Amino acid sequence: MILRIVKMSFKPECTIDFENIFKEVHPLIENFEGCNGVKLLKDKNNPCIYFTHSYWQNEEFLNNYRHSELFNFTWQKTKILFNDKPLAWSLSEINVSKN
């Protein structure tokens, strides 16, 4: 399982536009093969900073999404709203239980 976190910073006048784009594509991303859920989060101290938090079955499914028409469509509409370069992390969980 892969957790993908993407940090995005938007121009103040573009945050509502981004939220509307995300509302449009959210169900499509969640139904994309290999996606186990996606959430949109907003920084409590800076209303221009957002994060997406998504779970993918494996890196192949994540890469299939990143090279898809859906991603390209979303990226083209979103990138013009940024006021800084987005940052992304692909993370795997470390099992720290005693079992």
C-alpha positions as a Markdown table, in Angstrom:
| # | Residue | x | y | z |
|---|---|---|---|---|
| 1 | Met | 0.0 | 0.0 | 0.0 |
| 2 | Ile | 1.3 | 3.5 | -0.9 |
| 3 | Leu | 0.2 | 6.7 | 0.7 |
| 4 | Arg | 0.6 | 9.6 | -1.6 |
| 5 | Ile | 0.7 | 13.1 | -0.1 |
| 6 | Val | 0.8 | 16.2 | -2.4 |
| 7 | Lys | 1.2 | 19.7 | -1.0 |
| 8 | Met | -0.1 | 22.5 | -3.2 |
| 9 | Ser | -0.1 | 26.3 | -2.6 |
| 10 | Phe | -2.6 | 28.4 | -4.5 |
| 11 | Lys | -3.0 | 32.0 | -5.3 |
| 12 | Pro | -5.5 | 33.4 | -2.8 |
| 13 | Glu | -8.1 | 34.3 | -5.4 |
| 14 | Cys | -7.9 | 30.7 | -6.8 |
| 15 | Thr | -8.7 | 28.5 | -3.8 |
| 16 | Ile | -12.4 | 28.3 | -4.6 |
| 17 | Asp | -11.6 | 27.4 | -8.2 |
| 18 | Phe | -9.4 | 24.6 | -7.0 |
| 19 | Glu | -12.0 | 23.3 | -4.5 |
| 20 | Asn | -14.5 | 23.2 | -7.4 |
| 21 | Ile | -12.1 | 21.3 | -9.6 |
| 22 | Phe | -11.4 | 18.8 | -6.9 |
| 23 | Lys | -15.1 | 18.3 | -6.2 |
| 24 | Glu | -15.5 | 17.5 | -9.9 |
| 25 | Val | -12.7 | 14.9 | -10.1 |
| 26 | His | -12.9 | 13.5 | -6.6 |
| 27 | Pro | -15.3 | 10.6 | -7.5 |
| 28 | Leu | -13.3 | 9.8 | -10.6 |
| 29 | Ile | -10.0 | 9.6 | -8.7 |
| 30 | Glu | -11.6 | 7.4 | -6.0 |
| 31 | Asn | -12.9 | 5.1 | -8.7 |
| 32 | Phe | -9.6 | 4.9 | -10.5 |
| 33 | Glu | -8.3 | 1.4 | -10.6 |
| 34 | Gly | -6.0 | 0.8 | -7.6 |
| 35 | Cys | -7.1 | 3.9 | -5.6 |
| 36 | Asn | -8.3 | 3.1 | -2.1 |
| 37 | Gly | -9.4 | 6.6 | -1.3 |
| 38 | Val | -8.5 | 10.2 | -1.6 |
| 39 | Lys | -9.1 | 13.2 | 0.7 |
| 40 | Leu | -8.5 | 16.9 | 0.4 |
| 41 | Leu | -7.1 | 18.7 | 3.4 |
| 42 | Lys | -6.5 | 22.4 | 4.0 |
| 43 | Asp | -3.9 | 24.0 | 6.2 |
| 44 | Lys | -5.5 | 25.5 | 9.4 |
| 45 | Asn | -3.0 | 28.4 | 9.4 |
| 46 | Asn | -2.7 | 29.2 | 5.7 |
| 47 | Pro | -5.9 | 29.0 | 3.6 |
| 48 | Cys | -3.9 | 28.9 | 0.4 |
| 49 | Ile | -2.2 | 25.6 | 1.2 |
| 50 | Tyr | -3.9 | 22.3 | 0.5 |
| 51 | Phe | -2.9 | 18.6 | 0.6 |
| 52 | Thr | -4.2 | 15.6 | -1.1 |
| 53 | His | -3.9 | 12.3 | 0.7 |
| 54 | Ser | -4.5 | 9.2 | -1.3 |
| 55 | Tyr | -4.0 | 5.5 | -0.9 |
| 56 | Trp | -2.9 | 3.3 | -3.8 |
| 57 | Gln | -2.6 | -0.5 | -3.9 |
| 58 | Asn | 0.9 | -0.2 | -5.3 |
| 59 | Glu | 3.2 | 2.0 | -7.2 |
| 60 | Glu | 2.1 | 0.6 | -10.6 |
| 61 | Phe | -1.5 | 1.8 | -10.0 |
| 62 | Leu | -0.3 | 5.2 | -8.8 |
| 63 | Asn | 1.9 | 5.6 | -11.9 |
| 64 | Asn | -1.0 | 4.5 | -14.1 |
| 65 | Tyr | -3.1 | 7.3 | -12.6 |
| 66 | Arg | -0.2 | 9.8 | -12.9 |
| 67 | His | 0.0 | 9.0 | -16.7 |
| 68 | Ser | -3.8 | 9.0 | -17.3 |
| 69 | Glu | -6.0 | 11.4 | -19.1 |
| 70 | Leu | -7.8 | 12.1 | -15.9 |
| 71 | Phe | -4.6 | 13.2 | -14.2 |
| 72 | Asn | -3.6 | 15.3 | -17.3 |
| 73 | Phe | -7.0 | 17.0 | -17.4 |
| 74 | Thr | -6.8 | 17.8 | -13.7 |
| 75 | Trp | -3.2 | 19.0 | -13.9 |
| 76 | Gln | -3.9 | 21.3 | -16.8 |
| 77 | Lys | -6.8 | 23.0 | -14.9 |
| 78 | Thr | -4.9 | 23.1 | -11.6 |
| 79 | Lys | -1.4 | 24.1 | -12.4 |
| 80 | Ile | -2.4 | 27.6 | -13.5 |
| 81 | Leu | -3.8 | 28.3 | -10.1 |
| 82 | Phe | -0.5 | 27.6 | -8.1 |
| 83 | Asn | 1.6 | 30.2 | -6.5 |
| 84 | Asp | 4.4 | 27.8 | -5.7 |
| 85 | Lys | 5.7 | 24.5 | -7.0 |
| 86 | Pro | 3.8 | 21.5 | -5.6 |
| 87 | Leu | 5.6 | 18.9 | -3.5 |
| 88 | Ala | 4.7 | 15.2 | -3.5 |
| 89 | Trp | 5.7 | 12.2 | -1.3 |
| 90 | Ser | 5.0 | 8.5 | -1.8 |
| 91 | Leu | 5.1 | 6.8 | 1.5 |
| 92 | Ser | 4.9 | 3.3 | 2.8 |
| 93 | Glu | 3.8 | 2.3 | 6.3 |
| 94 | Ile | 6.3 | 0.9 | 8.8 |
| 95 | Asn | 4.7 | -1.8 | 11.0 |
| 96 | Val | 5.7 | -1.0 | 14.6 |
| 97 | Ser | 3.3 | -3.4 | 16.3 |
| 98 | Lys | 4.8 | -6.2 | 18.5 |
| 99 | Asn | 3.2 | -9.0 | 16.5 |
